[in-house]
Amino acid sequence: MTGWVYIGIISVGLIGWAFVLEDRIDYEHRLATWWVDGARDLGAAAGPVSFIRSTLLLATYSVVAWLGDLLATGLGHPLWALLLSGPAMLAYAPVVLAMAPIDFTAHTTWRSHLAAAGADPGQQRAIAWGRALLRWPGSGPCCSHCSRRARLFVAGGDSGTARVVETRSGDVTDYDLDGAFVNDVVLTKKAAWFTDSGLPQLYRVARDAKGAAAATATTLPLTGEWVQGTGFGANGISTTPTGGDLLVINSGTGVLYRVAPATGVATAVELGGTSLTMGDGMLRHGRLLYVVRNRINEIAVIRLDRTGSSGELVRTITADDLDESTSFDVPTTVAKFGGKLYLPNARFGTTATPDTDYWVTKVRAKP
């Protein structure tokens, strides 16, 4: 066999190694964060540099593989090719797996990692398919209910309504959902989804290709394994790592559910016995799901599997992780910017007056 045959055989093994890296250290998410952060820092030069970066990675690997084959030919045994090619393939195989859309599922997963790192749909397509990133808006990441097309999606609480605000023009579209307590909202590519803490149902406001909201909303009953319980039910909402399903936390029962958006069928996420009572706002960043537990004053960090069907508690952020200058007082939701998490404090146990202090708590996303 020639050196190239050996290289091909080992390449297959290293693709398997890439899967191991993804499972152990969430490689795709780390790569997406590095790529997107680099593009943001480069501003207008992000497009050409992203294209050059992709090209150089491929060219470097190709040159090393060619040198490995020359080495094998010169020394008379093809295994010598691995002396150079092996380390190169070890480093490059995960990059190929993450960036090359080898099938629709892998491509969709990679796109979800880019979205979690702050890339809008156009930027996701540009990076995921290896094309130049032509432009990068100056605005930073927004909270989960604020679209990048300057539309603010607002859950109306006990008014039982929702609204969409065009932040540039000030135009407002109201949706009378006839809800009990419309609590939270998440944006997907095709819709905005709202939870209702008093009723076992979600509300869907469709979005077109440009992100514009439909004039009416539809109701999706929660079925399957969903148990409403007493007190607050559906609260925080996010998406699974693939972006195909929704994640909804039931504050009263402490159960995290994966919900099929087409049917409303809910399936409890297997968390190994972890309870998330008082779960409030949620934020998914790659395969890490941050669940705010309001009155407990902590954040549960869950590492999900690729489908969002199971996960494990990997960290709990408490007051001990905060700087001495700040504190928690019933945090209700969470946003991420850079390497920090930001949580507004509702201070439910404090009587509100014109002079009552409110603040946003900042904490490191990683220990």
Secondary structure, 3 states (H helix, E strand, C coil): CCHHHHHHHHHHHHHHHHHHHHHHHCHHHHHHHHHHHHHHHHHHHHHHHHHHHHHHHHHHHHHHHHHHHHHHHHHCCHHHHHHHHHHHHHHHHHHHHHHCCCCHHHHHHHHHHHHHCCCCHHHHHHHHCCCCCCCCCCCCCCCCCECCCCEEEEECECCCEEEEEECCCCCEEEEECCCCCEEEEEECCCEEEEEECCCCEEEEEEECCCCCECCCCEEEECEECCCCCCCCCEEEEEECCCCCCEEEEECCCCCEEEECCCCCEEEECECCCCCCCCEEEEEEECCEEEEEECCCCEEEEEEECCCCCEEEEEEEECHHHCCCCCCCCCECCCEEECCEEEEEECCCCCCCCCCCCCCEEEEECCC
